[in-house]
Amino acid sequence: LWTPNILVLNSANDELSVIKPFNDMMYLHHSGLVILKTPVFLETTCSLDLSRYPFDTQVCHILLMPFPDNCQFEVETVSLENLPDLYQLSGEWTITQQYIAESVYTLDNNEIPIA
């Protein structure tokens, strides 16, 4: 069964990053909808404005786009409870709160989900 490539537009790598399915677990709905659930760990870039530190809030976006762009996909987020173990800690700052918000922005008639 064909699955679209999901591009990570703000990958921390110099090369274009493509999300590859972790396994072949797919669900086929009677309407023809195919659901593929695969966990991914992403390294993305995030510009920080520290001019108001320590009284500021930083927002980091993960920019995802399907390729080819004539297909639709949804990003399902998971709990952030275990994420502090994945961050590289610093003596300069601490993460006091974290959350995930999902949005869809339209650019040139293509939907770009941002999680």
DSSP file (Angstrom, degrees, kcal/mol; ACC not computed):
  #  RESIDUE AA STRUCTURE BP1 BP2  ACC     N-H-->O    O-->H-N    N-H-->O    O-->H-N    TCO  KAPPA ALPHA  PHI   PSI    X-CA   Y-CA   Z-CA
    1    1 A L              0   0    0      0, 0.0     2,-0.2     0, 0.0     0, 0.0   0.000 360.0 360.0 360.0 132.0    0.0    0.0    0.0
    2    2 A W        -     0   0    0      0, 0.0     0, 0.0     0, 0.0     0, 0.0  -0.494 360.0-172.8 -74.0 138.4    1.4    3.4   -1.0
    3    3 A T        -     0   0    0     -2,-0.2     2,-0.1    18,-0.0     0, 0.0  -0.984  24.6-114.2-128.2 144.5    2.0    6.0    1.7
    4    4 A P        -     0   0    0      0, 0.0     2,-0.3     0, 0.0    65,-0.0  -0.371  28.7-112.4 -73.6 154.6    3.0    9.6    1.2
    5    5 A N  E     -A   67   0A   0     62,-2.0    62,-2.9    -2,-0.1     2,-0.6  -0.676  25.1-145.6 -79.2 141.3    6.3   11.0    2.3
    6    6 A I  E     -AB  66  19A   0     13,-0.8    13,-3.1    -2,-0.3     2,-0.3  -0.956  13.7-151.1-110.4 119.0    6.1   13.5    5.1
    7    7 A L  E     -AB  65  18A   0     58,-3.3    58,-2.0    -2,-0.6     2,-0.8  -0.706   8.2-144.0 -92.1 138.5    8.7   16.2    4.9
    8    8 A V  E >   -AB  64  17A   0      9,-2.8     3,-0.9    -2,-0.3     9,-0.9  -0.897  16.0-169.4 -98.5 106.7   10.1   18.0    7.9
    9    9 A L  T 3  S+     0   0    0     54,-2.6    -1,-0.1    -2,-0.8    55,-0.1   0.750  80.8  41.5 -75.5 -24.8   10.6   21.5    6.6
   10   10 A N  T 3  S+     0   0    0     53,-0.6    35,-2.4    35,-0.0    -1,-0.3  -0.255  80.2 160.2-116.4  46.3   12.6   22.9    9.6
   11   11 A S  B <   -C   44   0B   0     -3,-0.9    33,-0.3    33,-0.2    31,-0.0  -0.341  45.8-132.4 -64.5 146.0   14.8   19.9   10.2
   12   12 A A  S    S+     0   0    0     31,-3.0    32,-0.2    33,-0.1    -1,-0.1   0.692  86.2  87.3 -72.8 -18.6   18.0   20.5   12.2
   13   13 A N  S    S-     0   0    0     30,-0.5     4,-0.1     2,-0.2    32,-0.1  -0.456  86.1-126.0 -77.3 155.2   19.9   18.6    9.5
   14   14 A D  S    S+     0   0    0     -2,-0.1     2,-0.2     2,-0.1    -1,-0.1   0.778  92.3  71.2 -70.2 -26.4   21.2   20.4    6.5
   15   15 A E  S    S-     0   0    0      1,-0.1     2,-0.3     0, 0.0    -2,-0.2  -0.528 102.0 -90.3 -89.9 158.2   19.4   17.9    4.3
   16   16 A L        -     0   0    0     -2,-0.2     2,-0.4     1,-0.1    -7,-0.1  -0.504  45.2-137.6 -65.5 128.6   15.7   17.6    3.7
   17   17 A S  E     -B    8   0A   0     -9,-0.9    -9,-2.8    -2,-0.3     2,-0.4  -0.768  16.8-165.1 -96.3 134.3   14.3   15.2    6.4
   18   18 A V  E     -B    7   0A   0     -2,-0.4     2,-0.5   -11,-0.2   -11,-0.2  -0.971  18.9-130.1-120.0 130.1   11.7   12.7    5.4
   19   19 A I  E     -B    6   0A   0    -13,-3.1   -13,-0.8    -2,-0.4    21,-0.1  -0.682  24.0-160.4 -79.8 123.3    9.6   10.7    8.0
   20   20 A K        -     0   0    0     -2,-0.5   -15,-0.1   -15,-0.1     2,-0.0  -0.858  28.6-101.3-102.5 137.9    9.7    7.0    7.2
   21   21 A P        -     0   0    0      0, 0.0    17,-0.1     0, 0.0     3,-0.1  -0.345  23.3-147.2 -58.3 135.3    7.0    4.7    8.7
   22   22 A F  S    S-     0   0    0     17,-0.1     2,-0.3     1,-0.1    16,-0.1   0.828  77.3  -2.1 -74.0 -33.9    8.4    2.9   11.7
   23   23 A N  S    S-     0   0    0     14,-0.2    -1,-0.1     2,-0.1    14,-0.0  -0.875  74.1-105.8-146.6 178.2    6.3   -0.2   11.0
   24   24 A D        +     0   0    0     -2,-0.3     2,-0.9    -3,-0.1    14,-0.1   0.016  65.4 136.9-100.4  28.4    3.7   -1.4    8.5
   25   25 A M        +     0   0    0     12,-0.2    12,-1.1     2,-0.0     2,-0.3  -0.665  26.0 161.6 -81.0 107.2    0.7   -1.1   10.9
   26   26 A M  E     -D   36   0C   0     -2,-0.9     2,-0.4    10,-0.2    10,-0.2  -0.931  29.0-147.9-126.8 151.1   -2.1    0.4    8.9
   27   27 A Y  E     -D   35   0C   0      8,-2.9     8,-3.3    -2,-0.3     2,-0.6  -0.972   8.2-152.7-119.2 132.1   -5.8    0.5    9.4
   28   28 A L  E     -D   34   0C   0     -2,-0.4     6,-0.2     6,-0.2     2,-0.2  -0.924  10.1-153.9-108.3 118.4   -8.3    0.6    6.5
   29   29 A H    >   -     0   0    0      4,-3.2     3,-2.3    -2,-0.6    -2,-0.0  -0.577  27.9-114.8 -87.1 152.3  -11.6    2.3    7.2
   30   30 A H  T 3  S+     0   0    0      1,-0.3    -1,-0.1    -2,-0.2    -2,-0.0   0.708 115.5  63.0 -61.6 -18.7  -14.7    1.2    5.2
   31   31 A S  T 3  S-     0   0    0      2,-0.1    -1,-0.3     1,-0.0     3,-0.1   0.574 124.1-102.1 -80.0  -8.7  -14.8    4.7    3.7
   32   32 A G  S <  S+     0   0    0     -3,-2.3     2,-0.2     1,-0.4    -2,-0.1   0.312  76.3 142.0 102.3  -7.0  -11.4    4.1    2.0
   33   33 A L        -     0   0    0     -5,-0.1    -4,-3.2     1,-0.0     2,-0.5  -0.502  38.0-153.7 -68.3 132.1   -9.5    6.1    4.6
   34   34 A V  E     -D   28   0C   0     -2,-0.2     2,-0.5    -6,-0.2    -6,-0.2  -0.941   5.0-159.7-109.7 129.3   -6.1    4.6    5.5
   35   35 A I  E     -D   27   0C   0     -8,-3.3    -8,-2.9    -2,-0.5     2,-0.5  -0.941   8.8-177.0-112.7 125.0   -4.6    5.3    8.9
   36   36 A L  E     -D   26   0C   0     -2,-0.5     2,-0.5   -10,-0.2   -10,-0.2  -0.986   5.4-167.3-119.7 121.4   -0.9    4.8    9.5
   37   37 A K        +     0   0    0    -12,-1.1   -12,-0.2    -2,-0.5   -14,-0.2  -0.945  17.3 160.0-111.1 124.0    0.4    5.4   13.0
   38   38 A T        -     0   0    0     -2,-0.5     2,-0.2   -16,-0.1    -2,-0.1  -0.985  34.5-128.4-144.2 131.2    4.1    5.6   13.4
   39   39 A P        -     0   0    0      0, 0.0     2,-0.3     0, 0.0   -17,-0.1  -0.530  29.9-174.2 -76.5 145.3    6.2    7.2   16.2
   40   40 A V        -     0   0    0     -2,-0.2     2,-0.5   -21,-0.1   -21,-0.0  -0.994  21.9-151.9-139.3 147.1    8.9    9.6   15.2
   41   41 A F        -     0   0    0     -2,-0.3     2,-0.4     2,-0.0     0, 0.0  -0.988  25.6-165.0-114.0 123.9   11.6   11.5   16.9
   42   42 A L        -     0   0    0     -2,-0.5     2,-0.6   -23,-0.0    -2,-0.0  -0.868  19.8-155.4-115.5 142.7   12.4   14.8   15.2
   43   43 A E        +     0   0    0     -2,-0.4   -31,-3.0     2,-0.0   -30,-0.5  -0.965  32.7 166.9-111.5 112.4   15.3   17.2   15.5
   44   44 A T  B     -C   11   0B   0     -2,-0.6     2,-0.2   -33,-0.3   -33,-0.2  -0.792  34.5-110.2-123.6 164.9   14.1   20.6   14.4
   45   45 A T        -     0   0    0    -35,-2.4     2,-0.3    -2,-0.3    16,-0.2  -0.629  27.6-173.6 -91.8 154.6   15.4   24.1   14.6
   46   46 A C        -     0   0    0     -2,-0.2     2,-0.3    14,-0.1    14,-0.1  -0.899  17.6-140.3-151.0 116.6   13.8   26.7   16.8
   47   47 A S        -     0   0    0     -2,-0.3     2,-0.4    12,-0.1    12,-0.2  -0.627  21.9-157.7 -78.8 133.5   14.8   30.4   16.8
   48   48 A L        -     0   0    0     -2,-0.3     2,-0.7    10,-0.1    10,-0.1  -0.924  14.1-156.9-116.5 137.5   14.8   31.9   20.3
   49   49 A D        +     0   0    0     -2,-0.4     3,-0.4     8,-0.1     8,-0.1  -0.922  17.4 172.2-110.0 103.2   14.5   35.5   21.3
   50   50 A L    >   +     0   0    0     -2,-0.7     3,-1.5     1,-0.2    -1,-0.1   0.168  43.6 111.2 -98.7  17.3   16.1   35.8   24.7
   51   51 A S  T 3  S+     0   0    0      1,-0.3    -1,-0.2     3,-0.1    -2,-0.0   0.746  85.6  40.3 -65.8 -22.6   15.9   39.6   24.9
   52   52 A R  T >  S+     0   0    0     -3,-0.4     3,-2.5     5,-0.0    -1,-0.3   0.249  96.0 176.0-106.9  11.2   13.3   39.4   27.7
   53   53 A Y  T <   +     0   0    0     -3,-1.5    -3,-0.0     1,-0.3     4,-0.0  -0.328  61.0  19.7 -57.3 136.7   14.9   36.4   29.5
   54   54 A P  T 3  S+     0   0    0      0, 0.0     2,-0.4     0, 0.0    -1,-0.3  -0.918 125.1  55.2 -96.5  16.3   14.0   35.2   32.2
   55   55 A F  S <  S+     0   0    0     -3,-2.5     2,-0.3     2,-0.0    -2,-0.2  -0.352  91.8  94.2-105.6  52.5   10.5   36.7   31.8
   56   56 A D        -     0   0    0     -2,-0.4     2,-0.4    -6,-0.0    -6,-0.0  -0.842  60.9-135.9-136.4 171.4    9.7   35.3   28.4
   57   57 A T        -     0   0    0     -2,-0.3     2,-0.4    -8,-0.1    -8,-0.1  -0.998  17.4-153.3-129.8 134.2    7.9   32.5   26.6
   58   58 A Q        -     0   0    0     -2,-0.4     2,-0.5   -10,-0.1   -10,-0.1  -0.881   3.5-160.6-110.5 141.6    9.4   30.7   23.6
   59   59 A V        -     0   0    0     -2,-0.4     2,-0.5   -12,-0.2   -12,-0.1  -0.984   4.2-166.6-122.4 127.7    7.3   28.9   21.0
   60   60 A C        -     0   0    0     -2,-0.5     2,-0.3   -14,-0.1   -14,-0.1  -0.956   7.2-155.2-116.2 131.2    8.8   26.3   18.7
   61   61 A H        -     0   0    0     -2,-0.5     2,-0.6   -16,-0.2   -16,-0.1  -0.786   8.4-150.8-103.9 146.8    7.0   25.0   15.6
   62   62 A I        -     0   0    0     -2,-0.3    53,-1.2   -18,-0.1     2,-0.7  -0.977  18.7-152.7-113.0 115.5    7.5   21.7   13.8
   63   63 A L  B     +E  114   0D   0     -2,-0.6   -54,-2.6    51,-0.2   -53,-0.6  -0.806  18.7 176.0 -98.6 115.9    6.7   22.2   10.1
   64   64 A L  E     +A    8   0A   0     49,-1.5   -56,-0.2    -2,-0.7    11,-0.0  -0.917   6.2 177.2-120.6 143.6    5.4   19.1    8.3
   65   65 A M  E     -A    7   0A   0    -58,-2.0   -58,-3.3    -2,-0.4     2,-0.1  -0.981  25.7-126.5-146.5 133.2    4.2   18.8    4.7
   66   66 A P  E     -A    6   0A   0      0, 0.0   -60,-0.2     0, 0.0     5,-0.1  -0.490  30.4-122.6 -75.0 149.0    3.0   15.7    2.7
   67   67 A F  E    S+A    5   0A   0    -62,-2.9   -62,-2.0    -2,-0.1     2,-0.2  -0.969 100.4  37.0-137.6 123.2    4.7   15.0   -0.6
   68   68 A P  S >  S-     0   0    0      0, 0.0     3,-0.6     0, 0.0    -1,-0.1   0.536  92.8-142.4 -68.4 160.7    3.2   14.8   -3.1
   69   69 A D  T 3  S+     0   0    0      1,-0.2    42,-0.3    -2,-0.2    -2,-0.1   0.329  83.0  85.2 -83.6   9.0    1.0   17.6   -1.8
   70   70 A N  T 3  S+     0   0    0     40,-0.1     2,-0.3     2,-0.1    -1,-0.2   0.132  78.6  78.4 -95.8  22.2   -2.3   16.3   -3.1
   71   71 A C  S <  S-     0   0    0     -3,-0.6     2,-0.4    -5,-0.1     0, 0.0  -0.865  72.8-130.8-123.2 161.4   -2.9   14.0   -0.1
   72   72 A Q        +     0   0    0     -2,-0.3     2,-0.3     2,-0.0    -2,-0.1  -0.862  25.5 172.9-111.3 145.0   -4.2   14.9    3.3
   73   73 A F        -     0   0    0     -2,-0.4     2,-0.4    -7,-0.0    -2,-0.0  -0.992  17.9-147.0-147.7 155.4   -2.7   13.8    6.6
   74   74 A E        -     0   0    0     -2,-0.3     2,-0.6    39,-0.0    -2,-0.0  -0.933  12.5-138.3-121.0 145.2   -3.3   14.5   10.3
   75   75 A V        -     0   0    0     -2,-0.4     2,-0.6    39,-0.0    39,-0.1  -0.910  13.8-159.2-103.8 123.5   -0.7   14.7   13.1
   76   76 A E        -     0   0    0     -2,-0.6     2,-0.2    26,-0.0    39,-0.0  -0.908  12.7-150.5-103.3 122.5   -1.7   13.1   16.3
   77   77 A T        -     0   0    0     -2,-0.6     2,-0.2    23,-0.0     3,-0.1  -0.493   5.9-148.0 -91.4 162.0    0.2   14.3   19.3
   78   78 A V        -     0   0    0     -2,-0.2    -1,-0.0     1,-0.1    22,-0.0  -0.662  35.4 -66.1-120.6 176.3    1.0   12.4   22.4
   79   79 A S        -     0   0    0     -2,-0.2     3,-0.3     1,-0.1    -1,-0.1  -0.266  30.8-147.3 -63.2 148.2    1.6   13.3   26.1
   80   80 A L    >   +     0   0    0      1,-0.2     3,-1.3    18,-0.1    -1,-0.1   0.287  67.7 109.7 -97.4   8.7    4.5   15.4   27.0
   81   81 A E  T 3  S+     0   0    0      1,-0.3    -1,-0.2     2,-0.1    -2,-0.0   0.860  84.8  35.0 -56.4 -41.3    5.1   13.7   30.4
   82   82 A N  T >  S+     0   0    0     -3,-0.3     3,-0.9     1,-0.2     4,-0.3   0.389  90.8  96.8 -96.7   4.1    8.3   11.9   29.5
   83   83 A L  G X>  +     0   0    0     -3,-1.3     3,-2.4     1,-0.2     4,-0.8   0.820  66.7  70.6 -67.9 -31.8    9.7   14.6   27.2
   84   84 A P  G >4 S+     0   0    0      0, 0.0     3,-0.6     0, 0.0    -1,-0.2   0.831  92.5  61.6 -55.5 -27.9   12.0   16.3   29.7
   85   85 A D  G <4 S+     0   0    0     -3,-0.9    -2,-0.2     1,-0.2     4,-0.1   0.732 102.8  51.6 -66.9 -20.3   14.2   13.1   29.6
   86   86 A L  G <4 S+     0   0    0     -3,-2.4    -1,-0.2    -4,-0.3     2,-0.2   0.635  91.9  91.1 -92.1 -15.4   14.8   13.8   25.9
   87   87 A Y  S << S-     0   0    0     -4,-0.8     2,-0.8    -3,-0.6     0, 0.0  -0.515  80.5-121.9 -80.4 148.0   15.9   17.5   26.3
   88   88 A Q        -     0   0    0     -2,-0.2    -2,-0.1     1,-0.0    -1,-0.1  -0.819  37.5-134.3 -86.8 113.7   19.5   18.4   26.7
   89   89 A L        -     0   0    0     -2,-0.8     2,-0.3    -4,-0.1     5,-0.1  -0.285  19.8-161.7 -73.9 154.8   19.5   20.2   30.0
   90   90 A S        -     0   0    0      3,-0.6     3,-0.3     1,-0.1    -1,-0.0  -0.973  26.4-138.2-134.7 147.2   21.3   23.4   30.6
   91   91 A G  S    S+     0   0    0     -2,-0.3     3,-0.1     1,-0.2    -1,-0.1   0.601 103.6  62.6 -76.0 -11.3   22.5   25.3   33.7
   92   92 A E  S    S+     0   0    0      1,-0.1     2,-0.3    -3,-0.0    -1,-0.2   0.753 113.3   9.9 -84.9 -27.3   21.3   28.5   32.1
   93   93 A W        -     0   0    0     -3,-0.3    -3,-0.6     2,-0.0     2,-0.3  -0.953  56.9-151.1-150.3 163.1   17.6   27.7   31.8
   94   94 A T        -     0   0    0     -2,-0.3     2,-0.7    -5,-0.1    -3,-0.0  -0.965  25.9-118.0-135.4 154.5   14.9   25.3   32.8
   95   95 A I        +     0   0    0     -2,-0.3     3,-0.1     1,-0.2    -2,-0.0  -0.848  33.1 172.7 -92.0 115.7   11.6   24.2   31.1
   96   96 A T        +     0   0    0     -2,-0.7     2,-0.3     1,-0.3    -1,-0.2   0.718  65.1   8.4 -97.6 -24.4    8.8   25.2   33.4
   97   97 A Q        -     0   0    0      2,-0.0     2,-0.3     0, 0.0    -1,-0.3  -0.986  60.9-177.7-155.7 145.4    5.8   24.4   31.2
   98   98 A Q        +     0   0    0     -2,-0.3     2,-0.3    -3,-0.1   -18,-0.1  -0.997   8.0 162.6-146.2 146.7    5.2   22.6   27.9
   99   99 A Y        -     0   0    0     -2,-0.3     2,-0.4   -20,-0.1    -2,-0.0  -0.973  28.9-126.0-155.4 165.6    2.2   22.0   25.7
  100  100 A I        -     0   0    0     -2,-0.3     2,-0.4     2,-0.0   -23,-0.0  -0.973  20.6-176.1-120.1 131.2    1.3   21.0   22.2
  101  101 A A        -     0   0    0     -2,-0.4     2,-0.4    14,-0.4    -2,-0.0  -0.986  14.4-146.6-123.8 138.5   -1.1   22.9   20.0
  102  102 A E        +     0   0    0     -2,-0.4     2,-0.3     2,-0.0    13,-0.2  -0.883  24.4 164.1-108.4 136.1   -2.1   21.8   16.6
  103  103 A S  E     -F  114   0D   0     11,-2.6    11,-3.1    -2,-0.4     2,-0.4  -0.949  27.9-142.8-142.0 160.6   -2.8   24.2   13.7
  104  104 A V  E     -F  113   0D   0     -2,-0.3     2,-0.4     9,-0.2     7,-0.0  -0.988  17.6-169.1-127.5 121.9   -3.2   24.0    9.9
  105  105 A Y  E     -F  112   0D   0      7,-1.8     7,-2.9    -2,-0.4     2,-0.5  -0.870  15.6-135.6-108.4 143.4   -1.9   26.9    7.9
  106  106 A T  E     +F  111   0D   0     -2,-0.4     2,-0.4     5,-0.2     5,-0.2  -0.857  25.0 172.9-103.1 131.6   -2.7   27.4    4.2
  107  107 A L  E >  S-F  110   0D   0      3,-2.5     3,-1.9    -2,-0.5    -2,-0.0  -0.964  72.2 -18.6-138.7 117.8    0.1   28.3    1.8
  108  108 A D  T 3  S-     0   0    0     -2,-0.4     3,-0.1     1,-0.3    -1,-0.1   0.886 124.8 -55.9  53.0  43.7   -0.4   28.4   -2.0
  109  109 A N  T 3  S+     0   0    0      1,-0.2     2,-0.4     0, 0.0    -1,-0.3   0.575 115.9 114.9  66.2  10.9   -3.6   26.2   -1.7
  110  110 A N  E <   - F   0 107D   0     -3,-1.9    -3,-2.5     2,-0.0     2,-0.5  -0.929  65.2-131.6-108.8 135.2   -1.6   23.5    0.1
  111  111 A E  E     - F   0 106D   0     -2,-0.4    -5,-0.2   -42,-0.3    -7,-0.0  -0.751  19.4-167.9 -87.2 127.7   -2.4   22.7    3.7
  112  112 A I  E     - F   0 105D   0     -7,-2.9    -7,-1.8    -2,-0.5     2,-0.2  -0.904  12.1-147.4-116.3 101.4    0.7   22.6    6.0
  113  113 A P  E     - F   0 104D   0      0, 0.0   -49,-1.5     0, 0.0     2,-0.5  -0.455  11.0-163.5 -67.5 137.5   -0.1   21.1    9.4
  114  114 A I  E      EF  63 103D   0    -11,-3.1   -11,-2.6   -51,-0.2   -51,-0.2  -0.987 360.0 360.0-123.7 121.9    1.9   22.5   12.2
  115  115 A A              0   0    0    -53,-1.2   -14,-0.4    -2,-0.5   -52,-0.1   0.383 360.0 360.0-108.5 360.0    2.1   20.6   15.4
